[in-house]
């Protein structure tokens, strides 16, 4: 099969049959565009002409590229290539998988970056006024406060938060979140986040909604359109600057902080796994290392014979 048709078929399969998110499928598409271009430079246009030696050469060349490719990007690139060829064999399009001997690169195990509870509070205060202090005209401030309160209260990904509908909040003190692969999970909402969201819904969203077309989305931009991931990222960056936080703060920072603070407070790792929507507890266990570091600090400063 022609490489272009094969890639298109694989991306449709990933989106429709596997139910992967648009962002994941787009990342696969970018990776496979690089792969197709590299093969095209060598005169390879059909999947049956791809050999194991070519796949290994491609992986080695990308690994030694300048400037260096991040280990995580390289791993995803190789995963995209392996996924494509496995799909072609599984569908009976090709007889053999030329990527079967490809060994994924080892990635350094990095601890998630979290900020302290005091820094979270500063960030939230900088985002917008607390519900009781909000003035009638502070529409965007109330929205931004509700957005950040909800991100920290639930540990949800920013892509999950901006996709929320107003009806996803109809369960009182819990939120219905649609995660990767369209899997739904229920996450509790604390009283602070609920108060901020209620203030936004009753005092800010109706006015924002009147500025644009009707939409069920919970969070709206200043012109009434659904808030985008990029806009949510800018909201956090702006609040971080106003709060005077020197560390880089992103939407994932609040997710990491949510998990770290729960574990430090004594939450079971499997409960945190469920709240984060991780398919495997192994993904969640990286946060336990953060908590162990915190325990070491407390032990070192508190025990009379720690040093």
C-alpha positions as CSV (number, residue, x, y, z in Angstrom):
1,X,0.0,0.0,0.0
2,X,1.2,3.5,-0.7
3,X,2.6,5.1,2.4
4,X,0.3,8.1,2.3
5,X,-2.8,5.9,2.1
6,X,-1.4,3.6,4.8
7,X,-0.9,6.6,7.2
8,X,-4.3,8.0,6.5
9,X,-5.9,4.6,7.2
10,X,-3.9,4.2,10.5
11,X,-4.9,7.7,11.7
12,X,-8.6,7.0,10.9
13,X,-8.3,3.7,12.8
14,X,-6.7,5.5,15.8
15,X,-9.4,8.2,15.9
16,X,-12.6,6.2,15.1
17,X,-12.0,2.6,16.2
18,X,-9.5,3.2,19.1
19,X,-11.2,6.5,20.2
20,X,-7.9,8.4,20.7
21,X,-8.1,12.1,21.3
22,X,-7.7,14.6,18.5
23,X,-4.5,15.8,20.1
24,X,-3.0,12.3,20.2
25,X,-4.0,11.5,16.6
26,X,-2.5,14.9,15.5
27,X,0.7,14.0,17.2
28,X,0.8,10.6,15.4
29,X,0.2,12.4,12.1
30,X,3.1,14.8,12.7
31,X,5.4,11.9,13.6
32,X,4.4,9.8,10.6
33,X,4.8,12.8,8.2
34,X,8.5,13.0,9.3
35,X,8.7,9.2,8.7
36,X,7.1,9.4,5.3
37,X,9.3,12.3,4.3
38,X,12.4,10.5,5.3
39,X,11.4,7.3,3.4
40,X,10.4,9.4,0.4
41,X,13.9,10.9,0.2
42,X,15.2,7.3,-0.2
43,X,12.8,6.5,-2.9
44,X,10.4,4.4,-0.7
45,X,6.7,5.1,-1.4
46,X,5.1,1.8,-0.6
47,X,4.9,0.0,2.7
48,X,6.1,-3.3,1.3
49,X,9.4,-1.7,0.4
50,X,10.2,-0.7,4.0
51,X,12.8,-3.0,5.5
52,X,14.0,-3.5,9.1
53,X,17.3,-1.9,8.2
54,X,15.5,1.2,7.0
55,X,13.5,1.5,10.2
56,X,16.6,1.1,12.4
57,X,18.5,3.7,10.3
58,X,15.6,6.1,10.6
59,X,15.5,5.7,14.4
60,X,19.2,6.1,14.7
61,X,19.3,9.2,12.6
62,X,16.5,10.8,14.6
63,X,18.3,9.9,17.8
64,X,21.5,11.6,16.7
65,X,19.7,14.7,15.2
66,X,21.0,18.2,15.9
67,X,19.6,19.9,17.8
68,X,18.8,16.8,19.9
69,X,15.3,15.4,19.9
70,X,13.8,15.0,23.4
71,X,13.7,11.4,24.6
72,X,9.9,11.6,25.1
73,X,9.5,12.9,21.5
74,X,11.8,10.2,20.2
75,X,9.9,7.5,22.1
76,X,6.5,8.8,20.7
77,X,8.0,8.9,17.2
78,X,9.1,5.3,17.4
79,X,5.7,4.3,18.9
80,X,4.0,6.0,16.0
81,X,6.1,4.0,13.5
82,X,5.6,0.7,15.3
83,X,1.9,1.4,15.6
84,X,1.6,2.0,11.9
85,X,3.4,-1.2,10.9
86,X,1.6,-3.4,13.4
87,X,-1.7,-2.0,12.1
88,X,-0.8,-2.9,8.5
89,X,0.1,-6.5,9.5
90,X,-3.0,-6.9,11.7
91,X,-5.3,-5.7,8.8
92,X,-3.6,-8.1,6.4
93,X,-2.2,-5.3,4.3
94,X,1.4,-6.3,4.8
95,X,2.9,-9.7,5.7
96,X,5.7,-8.6,7.9
97,X,6.4,-5.9,10.5
98,X,9.7,-4.2,9.7
99,X,9.6,-2.3,13.0
100,X,9.4,-5.4,15.2
101,X,13.1,-5.2,16.2
102,X,12.9,-1.5,17.1
103,X,13.9,-0.9,20.7
104,X,12.3,2.2,22.3
105,X,14.8,4.6,23.9
106,X,15.0,4.7,27.7
107,X,13.6,7.8,29.1
108,X,14.9,9.5,32.2
109,X,12.4,9.2,35.1
110,X,11.6,12.8,35.9
111,X,9.6,13.8,39.0
112,X,6.6,16.0,38.2
113,X,7.0,19.6,39.2
114,X,4.5,20.7,41.8
115,X,4.1,24.0,43.7
116,X,3.4,24.4,47.4
117,X,-0.1,24.9,48.8
118,X,0.8,28.5,49.7
119,X,1.9,29.1,46.1
120,X,-1.4,27.6,44.8
121,X,-3.3,29.9,47.0
122,X,-1.3,32.9,45.7
123,X,-2.0,31.7,42.1
124,X,-5.7,31.4,42.7
125,X,-5.9,34.8,44.4
126,X,-4.0,36.4,41.4
127,X,-6.4,34.7,38.9
128,X,-9.4,36.5,40.1
129,X,-11.4,37.6,43.1
130,X,-12.9,35.2,45.6
131,X,-16.6,34.7,45.1
132,X,-17.5,36.9,48.1
133,X,-15.3,39.8,46.9
134,X,-16.1,39.8,43.1
135,X,-17.6,43.0,41.8
136,X,-20.4,42.9,39.1
137,X,-18.1,43.9,36.2
138,X,-15.4,41.4,36.9
139,X,-16.6,38.8,34.5
140,X,-13.3,37.5,33.2
141,X,-11.8,37.5,36.7
142,X,-14.6,35.3,38.0
143,X,-14.2,33.0,35.1
144,X,-10.4,32.7,35.6
145,X,-10.8,32.1,39.3
146,X,-13.4,29.3,38.6
147,X,-11.1,27.8,35.9
148,X,-8.1,27.6,38.2
149,X,-10.0,26.5,41.2
150,X,-11.5,23.7,39.2
151,X,-8.2,22.6,37.7
152,X,-6.6,22.3,41.2
153,X,-9.7,20.9,42.9
154,X,-10.1,18.0,40.4
155,X,-6.6,17.4,39.0
156,X,-8.2,17.3,35.5
157,X,-6.2,18.0,32.3
158,X,-6.8,21.4,30.8
159,X,-8.2,19.8,27.7
160,X,-10.8,18.0,29.9
161,X,-11.8,21.2,31.7
162,X,-12.3,23.3,28.5
163,X,-14.5,20.5,27.1
164,X,-16.8,20.5,30.0
165,X,-20.5,21.4,29.5
166,X,-22.6,23.1,32.1
167,X,-24.6,19.9,32.5
168,X,-21.4,18.1,33.7
169,X,-21.8,20.0,36.9
170,X,-25.4,19.0,37.7
171,X,-24.3,16.3,40.2
172,X,-23.8,18.7,43.1
173,X,-20.4,18.2,44.6
174,X,-19.0,16.0,41.8
175,X,-17.9,16.6,38.3
176,X,-18.2,14.3,35.2
177,X,-14.9,14.4,33.3
178,X,-14.3,12.9,29.8
179,X,-10.7,11.8,29.6
180,X,-8.5,10.1,27.1
181,X,-10.3,7.7,24.8
182,X,-13.6,9.4,25.8
183,X,-13.5,7.5,29.1
184,X,-15.7,9.2,31.7
185,X,-14.8,9.5,35.4
186,X,-16.5,11.2,38.3
187,X,-14.3,13.5,40.4
188,X,-15.4,15.3,43.7
189,X,-15.3,19.1,43.8
190,X,-14.3,20.9,47.0
191,X,-16.3,23.7,48.5
192,X,-13.9,26.4,47.3
193,X,-14.1,25.3,43.7
194,X,-17.8,24.9,43.9
195,X,-18.3,28.4,45.2
196,X,-16.1,29.9,42.5
197,X,-17.9,28.0,39.8
198,X,-21.3,28.9,41.1
199,X,-20.4,32.6,41.2
200,X,-19.1,32.4,37.6
201,X,-22.3,30.5,36.5
202,X,-24.7,33.0,38.0
203,X,-22.9,36.3,37.7
204,X,-20.5,36.1,34.8
205,X,-21.3,33.3,32.3
206,X,-24.8,34.6,31.4
207,X,-23.3,37.9,30.2
208,X,-20.4,36.2,28.4
209,X,-22.9,33.9,26.7
210,X,-24.9,36.8,25.3
211,X,-21.8,38.1,23.5
212,X,-21.6,35.0,21.2
213,X,-23.6,32.0,19.9
214,X,-25.3,29.7,22.3
215,X,-23.1,26.9,23.4
216,X,-23.3,24.3,26.3
217,X,-19.6,24.7,27.1
218,X,-18.9,25.7,30.7
219,X,-16.1,28.1,30.2
220,X,-16.5,31.0,27.7
221,X,-14.1,33.6,26.3
222,X,-14.6,37.3,26.5
223,X,-16.6,37.2,23.2
224,X,-18.8,34.3,24.2
225,X,-17.1,31.5,22.3
226,X,-15.9,28.4,24.1
227,X,-12.6,28.9,25.9
228,X,-9.6,27.2,24.1
229,X,-6.7,25.3,25.6
230,X,-4.4,28.0,24.5
231,X,-6.5,30.7,26.2
232,X,-6.6,28.6,29.4
233,X,-2.8,28.3,29.3
234,X,-2.5,32.1,28.9
235,X,-4.8,32.6,31.9
236,X,-2.5,30.5,34.1
237,X,0.6,32.3,32.8
238,X,-0.9,35.7,33.5
239,X,-2.0,34.7,37.0
240,X,1.5,33.2,37.7
241,X,3.2,36.4,36.7
242,X,0.8,38.5,38.9
243,X,1.4,36.1,41.8
244,X,5.2,36.5,41.5
245,X,5.8,32.8,41.1
246,X,9.3,32.3,39.7
247,X,8.8,28.6,38.8
248,X,7.3,27.8,35.4
249,X,3.6,27.2,36.0
250,X,1.5,25.4,33.4
251,X,-1.9,23.7,33.5
252,X,-0.1,20.4,34.2
253,X,1.5,22.1,37.2
254,X,-1.9,22.2,38.9
255,X,-2.5,18.6,38.0
256,X,0.8,17.6,39.5
257,X,0.2,19.7,42.6
258,X,-3.2,18.1,43.1
259,X,-1.8,14.6,43.1
260,X,1.2,15.5,45.2
261,X,-0.8,17.3,47.9
262,X,-3.3,14.4,48.1
263,X,-0.6,11.9,48.6
264,X,1.1,14.1,51.2
265,X,-2.2,14.3,53.0
266,X,-2.4,10.5,53.2
267,X,-4.5,9.6,50.2
268,X,-4.1,6.1,48.8
269,X,-2.2,5.9,45.5
270,X,-5.1,4.0,43.8
271,X,-7.6,6.6,44.8
272,X,-5.3,9.2,43.2
273,X,-5.0,7.0,40.1
274,X,-8.8,7.0,39.8
275,X,-9.1,10.7,40.3
276,X,-6.4,11.4,37.7
277,X,-7.9,9.0,35.2
278,X,-4.6,7.0,34.8
279,X,-5.1,3.6,33.1
280,X,-2.2,2.1,35.2
281,X,-1.2,2.7,38.8
282,X,2.4,2.7,37.6
283,X,1.8,6.1,36.0
284,X,0.5,7.5,39.3
285,X,3.3,6.0,41.4
286,X,5.8,8.5,40.2
287,X,4.1,11.0,42.5
288,X,4.9,8.8,45.5
289,X,8.5,9.7,45.0
290,X,7.6,13.4,45.6
291,X,5.9,12.5,48.8
292,X,8.8,10.3,50.0
293,X,11.1,13.4,49.5
294,X,8.7,15.4,51.6
295,X,8.7,12.7,54.3
296,X,12.5,12.7,54.3
297,X,12.6,16.5,54.8
298,X,10.2,16.2,57.8
299,X,12.2,13.4,59.2
300,X,15.5,15.2,58.8
301,X,14.2,18.3,60.6
302,X,12.1,16.6,63.3
303,X,13.9,13.5,64.5
304,X,16.5,14.1,67.2
305,X,18.9,11.5,65.7
306,X,18.2,12.1,62.0
307,X,21.6,13.7,61.4
